[in-house]
Amino acid sequence: MKELRKERHVKTIEELTFTDDGMFQAILHEPDVCAELVERLLHIKVGKIEYPELEKQIAPYYTTKGVRLDVYLKDVDKIIDIEIQNYPERDIGNRTRYYQSMIDMDSLMKNEDYSELKESYILFICKHDPFKDEDEKPYGLPCYIFKSICVQKSEVNLHDNSLKVIYN
């Protein structure tokens, strides 16, 4: 029986863009470039980064779903996960929630107090707007920022030190 092969175009270096996996990782593997990108997109100051960890895996138990974070940064008081999303993602909210929980579980050791959790940022860079109204029309914001606030009184903040930022 003949095996069907899908033709795959291998891009030349000139054809690669920031959102191509190899280029994305090559660029963000440079600590200074990575820190500058994070500072520009999140509007925060990043301390010294030794080397960004590429494709960090967190898999707490063999029976649970693990995660592979595209770029994982840690400095003295922050943890930052940077994800590139090349295809439409319908469950981005649940995905960011799960990534956040895995990052928190990985960073807080037994007998440590919750106050020792570092600030955490989950940053998605998407090629497609992940948020659509009931008519499937994209909302069209260039950037969506989510943090935990009270539904009844928006000036009340949960102060959980987490932020999810999604660039469209």
C-alpha positions in Angstrom: 0.0 0.0 0.0 1.3 3.4 -1.0 1.8 5.8 1.8 0.3 9.3 1.2 2.8 12.1 2.0 1.8 15.6 2.5 4.0 18.0 0.7 5.7 20.3 3.1 7.2 23.6 2.1 10.5 24.3 3.9 10.9 28.0 4.2 14.1 29.7 3.4 15.7 32.0 6.1 14.3 35.0 4.1 10.8 33.7 4.3 10.8 33.1 8.0 8.8 35.5 10.2 8.7 36.2 13.9 5.7 33.8 14.3 7.5 30.8 12.8 8.4 28.5 15.6 12.2 28.3 14.9 12.5 32.0 14.4 10.4 32.8 17.5 12.6 30.6 19.7 15.8 31.8 18.1 14.9 35.5 18.7 13.6 35.0 22.2 16.5 32.8 23.3 18.6 36.0 23.4 18.0 37.3 26.9 18.3 41.0 26.1 16.0 40.8 23.1 13.5 38.7 25.1 13.6 41.2 28.0 13.0 44.1 25.7 10.1 42.4 24.0 8.5 41.6 27.3 9.0 45.2 28.6 7.4 46.7 25.5 4.4 44.3 25.3 3.7 44.1 29.1 4.9 47.6 30.0 6.8 46.3 33.0 10.5 46.3 33.9 12.2 42.9 33.7 15.2 42.1 35.9 18.2 40.2 34.8 17.4 37.1 32.7 20.1 34.5 32.4 18.6 32.5 29.6 15.0 32.1 28.7 13.8 28.6 29.0 12.3 27.4 25.7 9.5 24.8 25.6 9.5 24.3 29.4 7.5 21.3 30.3 5.4 21.1 33.5 3.8 17.7 34.0 2.9 17.1 37.7 1.6 13.6 37.4 1.7 11.0 34.7 -2.1 10.9 34.7 -2.6 14.7 34.3 -2.3 16.9 31.3 1.0 18.7 31.3 1.9 21.9 29.4 4.8 22.9 27.2 5.4 26.6 27.6 6.9 28.2 24.5 9.1 30.7 26.4 9.4 30.7 30.2 11.1 33.6 32.0 11.8 34.0 35.6 13.5 36.8 37.4 13.6 37.8 41.1 9.9 38.6 41.5 8.2 37.6 38.2 7.4 34.6 36.1 6.5 35.2 32.4 5.2 32.8 29.9 5.2 33.8 26.2 3.1 31.9 23.8 2.9 32.2 20.0 -0.5 31.2 18.6 -0.5 30.8 14.8 -3.9 29.1 14.5 -7.3 30.2 15.7 -7.8 29.2 19.4 -11.4 28.9 20.7 -10.5 27.9 24.2 -7.8 30.5 24.9 -9.5 31.5 28.2 -9.4 27.9 29.6 -5.9 27.5 28.2 -4.6 30.6 30.0 -6.3 29.4 33.2 -4.6 26.0 33.0 -1.2 27.4 32.2 -1.6 29.8 35.1 -2.4 26.9 37.5 0.6 24.8 36.2 3.0 27.8 36.6 1.7 28.4 40.2 2.0 24.7 41.1 5.5 24.5 39.7 6.7 27.7 41.5 5.4 27.2 45.1 7.0 24.5 47.2 5.6 22.6 50.1 5.4 24.7 53.3 5.8 28.0 51.4 3.2 30.7 52.1 0.9 31.9 49.3 2.5 35.3 49.6 5.6 33.8 48.1 4.0 33.3 44.8 5.7 35.6 42.3 3.9 38.0 40.0 2.9 36.0 36.9 2.2 37.0 33.3 0.8 34.9 30.5 1.4 36.6 27.2 -0.1 35.3 24.0 0.8 36.7 20.6 -1.9 35.6 18.3 -2.1 35.7 14.5 -5.9 35.5 14.7 -8.3 37.4 17.0 -9.4 34.8 19.5 -12.4 36.8 20.7 -15.6 36.9 18.8 -19.2 38.1 19.5 -22.3 35.9 19.2 -22.3 36.5 15.4 -18.7 35.2 15.1 -17.5 38.7 14.4 -14.0 39.4 15.9 -14.0 42.2 18.5 -10.9 43.6 16.8 -8.9 44.9 19.8 -5.1 44.9 19.2 -4.6 43.9 22.8 -6.8 42.2 25.4 -5.7 42.5 29.1 -7.3 40.3 31.8 -7.0 40.5 35.5 -9.1 39.5 38.5 -11.5 42.1 39.5 -14.8 42.1 41.4 -17.9 41.8 39.1 -20.1 43.9 41.4 -17.5 46.6 42.1 -14.8 46.8 39.4 -12.5 49.0 41.6 -12.0 46.0 44.0 -9.1 43.9 42.8 -8.4 40.4 43.9 -4.6 41.1 44.0 -3.7 37.7 42.9 -0.6 39.1 41.1 -1.5 37.5 37.8 -2.2 39.1 34.4 -3.1 37.6 31.1 -2.3 39.7 28.0 -3.4 38.6 24.5 -2.1 40.5 21.5 -4.1 40.1 18.3 
